[in-house]
């Protein structure tokens, strides 16, 4: 239906029925796929008004057909901040041992 229209006359978003017809499946099947998290991306207006963008439907069809999208440039991850202060068990044991040693020295020499 929507694919028969010229590019400039296509609607921006499609209803469940229109999207199902565009994909060649029943509206119930599209609802089930969406509910299972395996359907195409959708746009929700308000709480219940769900629409599908044609670009998202095409991307979903390409994914199902095994067509990979054009590669995007890789993003660099931000480095993790370094932890400061007492953080490991070995450090805690060392500090505890030093505290005990200080107490013993104080008791011996006083």
GIJO-V410768 format. One record per backbone hydrogen bond with DSSP energy under -0.5 kcal/mol. NH is the residue of the N-H (numbers start at 1). CO is the residue of the C=O. If there is no record, write none. Layout:
nh=NH co=CO
nh=NH co=CO
This chain:
nh=4 co=1
nh=5 co=2
nh=9 co=6
nh=10 co=6
nh=10 co=7
nh=14 co=52
nh=19 co=15
nh=20 co=16
nh=21 co=17
nh=22 co=18
nh=23 co=19
nh=24 co=20
nh=25 co=20
nh=30 co=26
nh=31 co=27
nh=32 co=28
nh=33 co=29
nh=34 co=30
nh=35 co=31
nh=36 co=32
nh=37 co=34
nh=38 co=33
nh=39 co=33
nh=43 co=51
nh=45 co=43
nh=45 co=49
nh=46 co=44
nh=49 co=45
nh=50 co=48
nh=51 co=43
nh=52 co=14
nh=54 co=12
nh=57 co=53
nh=58 co=54
nh=59 co=55
nh=60 co=56
nh=61 co=57
nh=62 co=58
nh=63 co=59
nh=64 co=60
nh=65 co=61
nh=66 co=62
nh=66 co=63
nh=67 co=62
nh=68 co=66
nh=92 co=88
nh=93 co=89
nh=94 co=90
nh=95 co=91
nh=96 co=92
nh=97 co=93
nh=98 co=94
nh=99 co=95
nh=100 co=96
nh=101 co=97
nh=102 co=98
nh=103 co=99
nh=104 co=100
nh=105 co=101
nh=106 co=102
nh=107 co=103
nh=108 co=104
nh=109 co=105
nh=110 co=106
